């Protein structure tokens, strides 16, 4: 029931955005358009920025299956994301260039952080299997590695956003593919260096 109400509120915002600028829309207008009261809106969201973040976190998670990311389907996940974004480009562009653009960035980065975490953990398992040398990273090391690769991917997406998502998905994906090849090479080298630097048992 809660999810249905959240979707109702999100769709109300989408309708309002077809008629006026996002920065000029109020919580009361969204509540009225969704046929709920203001209290109900604030029960589900802290404000419009929180609603924007939800719209671009929860919905993509369900469409893209971030939790199912593996090395063999990583590129497919990014492609599904790109196609979904391009289909929704008018709405996303309006959000991106509004004062709520930060909420959109936060949502996308959060999604990439989670997907990249799953991806890199899978790569580490492959490394362990290939070299027969278990690699134990500290939580801090893993956090920084994930953050590095997630932001690299987001950097490409950000440029695509800035270009109004006019580039064909195929062109965008060729860049992602190239980056993925480079990342895999550098990641394996980094893992090897970390393994060699790990203290050996006496």
Secondary structure, DSSP 8 states (H G I E B T S, - for coil): -HHHHHHHHHHHHHHHHTTS-GGG--HHHHHHHTT--HHHHHHH-SSHHHHHHHHTTHHHHHHHTGGG--TTTHHHHHHHHHHHHHHTHHHHHHHHTSTTHHHHHHHHHHHHHHHHHHHHHHHHHHHHHHHS------HHHHHHHHHHHHHHHHHHHHHHHHTTT-S-HHHHHHHHHHHHHHHHHHHHHHHHHHHHHS----
